[in-house]
Amino acid sequence: MDPAGVADLKTVVTEACMNVVVHAYDDAGGPLEVEAHPDGEHLVVTVRDHGVGIRPLAEDARASLRLGLPLIAALSSSFEVSGGPRQGTRVTMRMALSRAGAIEDEAALAATGGAAAGDETLMAMPAGDLLAPVLSRVISILAARANFSIDRLSDAVLLGDAISSQGPDGFLGGTARVAVEEDEGELRVRVGPLADGAGERLLNGMRIPEIGGSVERLADEIVVVRENGREHLMVRIEQQPV
């Protein structure tokens, strides 16, 4: 790694370890495990605890949910969160060792039907209460990095919340897999694979009959596509010209 890559590595590991310190254990404390190994052109780092698991806070307290995951999302090639109540939490992060690794990632993603892009954040985590605050924070930081206005950033976060509302049954295996790609002035979100019919249910859930509208209208494009026999939701939102 070059010095910038080492600095990013230190940052994401520090953030993941801080989550353990703040959230994992009660007063008795417990172990914090950090493992790292090379995998091709990446370094894979796993930070794990055996505590109570990441617990979603009350609705009025979610603003203070200090997970550090948006920063991990912005600096890592991909990351995955797994675990559950009283099962502990495991955060796995992939850090590119060179530009060649990023190119291999793009080719692999394209081969599986995903969009090849140079700046894409990949997330996998259990679908449930944790998904909404994490996805909203990740989308907000990437939208800000794409120079969205405050109003358009809020639209992006609302769309993220709507995607999160599908619930565990909408995602195959109960795991939400989301790819967020950002360019200057544009954000693209890809969700899937989804259970059959979940894409259409998600779009229906965005509709607000009382006002005759839909959260769907906040996006510049939102479609359900079928790739490799599975449903995926594709969302594109652009910064509007001033």
N, C-alpha and C positions, 0 to 999 in steps of 0.2 A: 504494500500500500504506500501511496505517497503521503506526505504530511497531512494533507487535507482529509484523506481517507482515514488515517489513524485518528484524527480529531473527531470525525463523525462516529467512528467506532467507539471511542471513549464516551461520547455523548449518549449514544443509544443504550450502551450497557449501563451507564450511570442512571439513566431514566428508568430502565427496567428494574434495576436493583432498588431504586427509590420507591417504586411501587410496592415492592415486598416490605420494605421498612415501614411504609405508611399504612398499608392495607392488610397484610397477610396474617399477622398474629395478634393475639390479645397480649396481656401483660406478661405472660409466660415466655413469649418469644419462640424462636424456632430456627431451623436451618435455612440458609440461602445458598442455592447451588448454581454455579455458572460453569457451563461446558462450551468448548469451542473446538471446531475441527474444520479443516479445509474440505471443500467439495467442488472440484473442478476449479473454476475461476472465481469462486466465492468462499468467504469464511462464514460458516454457520455458527451462530452463538445462541445458546439456550439459557435462559434465566428461569429458575424454578423455585417454588416454595411448596410447603406441605401444610399451608394454613387454611383459613376459612374460605378462601376463594375471593375473587373480586365481587364485592356486594354493591349493586346499584343503590344509590341513595334515594331518599324521598324526593318527590318531584321538585319541591322548592329548594332543594339543596344540590341539585345536579350541576349547577353552575360551578361548584367548587370540587367537582370530581377530577382530582389531579392524577390522571392516568399517565400522562406523558406520551400517550400513543400517537397524537398528531406529529410530534417531533420525530418519533421513531419512524412513522410512515414517510415523512419528508426525507429522511436521511438514508433509509435502508432500501434495498432492491425489492424486498417483500418481507412480510412478517405474519406470524400466526399466533393467535391466543387460544389456549385450550384449558380445560379444567371445569370445575363446578363447585357448588357449596360443599365445604368440608373435604374437598378433593385436592385443594391447592390450585395453583395457577402456573402455567408454563407459557412463556413468551419466547418464540423462536424467530430470530432475525437473520436474514441473508445480506451480507455486505460484499459488494463487488470488489475483487482484488485488482481488476484492471478493466479497461474499456472493452476488451475482448469478451469478458464475462457478460457484460450488458448486451453485446451483440448476440451472444448465444441465447440469452434469455428471450430476446425479441424473436429469434427464429423459432424457438420452442413454443412460444405463445402463439405465433402465427400458425404453426403446424397443428395446434389443437383448436383452431377456429377463433382465437382471440385476435385482437388488433395489435399488430406489431407497432411499438412506439418506443421512443427513446427515453421518455420520462413518465413512467406509469407506476402507480402504487398498487400493489396487490395485497389483499387482506383476506384472511380466513379465520372465522371465529364462530363459536356456538351462537345460533340464532336465538334471541331471547331479549330480556330486559337490557343486557349490556350493549346490544348492537346499536340501539338508537343513539345514546350519548357518544359512543366511539365514532360511529359513522358521521354524525353531525360535526364532530370536532375535526375529523380528518378532512371532510369536504370543505369546512370553513377555512382551514389553514391553506389548502391547495387553491381554493378560490381566491383567497387574498394574495397568494403567490402569483396567480394569473392576472392580478391587477383588476379584479372585479370591484365595482362600486359597492357601497354598503347595502343599497337596496337589492342589487343583483346577488350579492353574497347571501342575503337573507332568503332570497328565492331558492338558491342552491341548497341551503340548509333545510328548508321546508321540504324540498324534494327528497333529500336524504331521510328525513323523518318519515315521509310517506313510504319509502322503500322499506324502512325498518319495520313498519307496522304489519308486514305480511305474517310474521310469527314463525315459529319453528317448523310448522307443518308445510310451509311454502317452500322450504329449502330441502333439497335432497340430503338425507342423512342428518338433518337438523343443523347443518353447518352452512353459514352464510359465506359465500365467496364473492368478493367485490373487487373490481379493477377500476381505479380512478386515474384518468389521464388528463393532464393539464398542459395547455399551450397558452401563449399570450392571448388573453381575451376569450378563451374557450375551455370548457370542462366537459369531459365525457366519462360517463359512469356505465359500467357493464356488470350486471348482476346475474349469476347463474352458475351452474345449471339449476333450474327451478323444477319443482314437481309439476306434472301435467296439469294445466289449467291455472297454475298459480300466477302466471303473468297477467292473464285477463282479470283474475280476481284482484290483483294488485291495482290495475288500472281502474276497476270499478270502485275500489276502496278510496281512490283519490277524488271521487266525485262528491260534490256537496249539493244535494238536491234542494236544500233550503234557499240557496242563492242561484241555482241553475248554472253552476260553474264547476270547475275541477282544478285541483292542484296541478294536474297534468298540463294545464295551459301555461304554467310558469316555465316550462321547458321549451326550447326551440324545436326539439324533436324527441319523441319518446315512442318506442315501438317494441313489440314482442316479436322476437325472431326465433327460429328453430335451427339449431346447429348440432350436428352429430346426434340427431334424434332427441335433443333436450331443449327445453325452453330457456331463453335468456332475455332479460330486459335491457334495452339499450336507451340511455338518456344522454342528450346533448344540450348544454345550456351555454349561451354566449353572453358576453358583456355587451350591453346595448350601447350604440354610439351616443355620445353626449349631444 
